[in-house]
Amino acid sequence: MKLHTLKPATGSTKTNKRLGRGQGSGGSTAGRGHKGAQSRSGYHKKIGFEGGQMPLQRRVPKFGFKNNEKIYFKPINLDILEELAKKTNASALNIQLMRDNGIVGKKDLVKVLGRGELKVKVSVEAHAFSATATKAIETAGGSVTIVK
């Protein structure tokens, strides 16, 4: 085998049909049919267009309410904090430590909730705490810090 004898497998390559280059190259319409928007250059179908039929996003009724002022928190329960404290042997559980261990995302606001038990004495940093979580952390000997 030599480099100058190499060629692609039979049937793997083909030349494109040169449309719109005179009568010999697919006729006068170049495979686009006759007239209409789709036969013209620069045609672009709108997103959601269904050929004149009423599109799905207009057929389905609107309902509900979206409050743009609402603050969404990522909930973290005490049992997850217990596992994190045992895994890292840290006395302070801050948001950066939670991000590094993949518990919360980069832009998440963290709220600690009271499911599970906390036996380790830790100081916890978060954006919000539930009353039961605060009570459980403080009874275990830890402290609660609210971050803005």
WOHUGI-V531751 format. One record per run of one state. SS is the DSSP state (H for helix, E for strand, C for the rest). FROM is the first residue (numbers start at 1). TO is the last residue. Records with the same first field share a line. If there is no record, write none. Layout:
SS->FROM-TO + FROM-TO
This chain:
C->1-2 + 6-22 + 26-36 + 40-49 + 51-52 + 54-55 + 60-72 + 89-91 + 94-94 + 101-108 + 114-122 + 127-127 + 130-130 + 140-142 + 147-148
H->3-5 + 23-25 + 37-39 + 56-59 + 78-88 + 95-100 + 131-139
E->50-50 + 53-53 + 73-77 + 92-93 + 109-113 + 123-126 + 128-129 + 143-146
